[in-house]
Amino acid sequence: MASLVITYCTGCNWLLRAGWYAQECLSTFGTDLNVTLVPDDSGGVFHITLDGEMLWERKRDGGFPDIRTLKQRIRDRISPEQSLGHLDR
């Protein structure tokens, strides 16, 4: 099982965004993915790691990922043969 960690800034009120990403990823990958939300109060932090590897970092990557990009990056690492349906079109 792969481990996805979403670290978000509490001061920026990004819990709902982090929760939505978690929900979307769990809906797609189910029991192949363990998702952890990590609150951070150091200011402006939002990053997503998969098995310790950085998938997305808000400052580095210029904002937040669209869900298609995030799911494709996860799929490419944990289940390359899996179809994402309409997201792959």
N, C-alpha and C positions, 0 to 999 in steps of 0.2 A: 504494500500500500504506500502510495506517495504521500508526502506531507507538504501541504500548502500553508504558508504562514503569511497573513496579511497584517502588517503593522501600520497603525493609523494614528494621527494626531487627535487627541481628545479636545485640545483647545480650539481646533479648527472645526469641530463637530463632524468629523468624517466617519463616525460609527455607522450611520445608515448606509453610506456608500460601501464601506468595508463589508457590512452584513449582506448587502445586495450581491456583491461579487461572490461572497461565500455561498450564498443560496444558489446563484446561477451555476457555479462550478460543481456544487454537490448535486444539483439536478441533472447535470450532464454526465458526470463521472461516477456518481454514486459511491459504492463501496470501494472503488479503486483509489479514493482520495480521502485523506484526513485533513480537515481545515481547522486552523487555529487563528483566532483574532487576538492581536496583541496591542493594547492601548499604550500610547506613548505621549508624554507631555513636554517633549523637548522642542516642539514648534515646527509645524509644516511637514512632518514626517508622513510619508505614505509610500510603502514599498511592499512588494510581493515576492516571496521566495518559494521555490519548489525544491525540496530535499536539500536545502541550504544554498541553492544557486539562485542568484538574483534574476527574476523574470522581468520586473518592472520597478522603476524608481521614479517617483513623480518629478523630482528636480532634474535628474539626468535625462529622462525620456520626454520631458515637456508636457506635464499634465497627467491625466489619468488614462488608462488604457480603455479602448472600446472593448466590449465583451467578446467580440469576434476574435480580436487579436489575442486577448488573454487565454481564451479557450483553445485557440490554435497552438499557442506556445506550450500550454499544458499537455495537450494531446500529442504534440510532436515528441514530447519527452517520455510520457508514460504509456501511450497506446497509439503509435503511429498509424496503425491500420484502421483505427476507429473513424467512422464518418461522423461529421458534425452536422449532417443534413444540410439545411439551407445556408448555414454559415460557411460551408465550403464552396458555395457557388460564387 
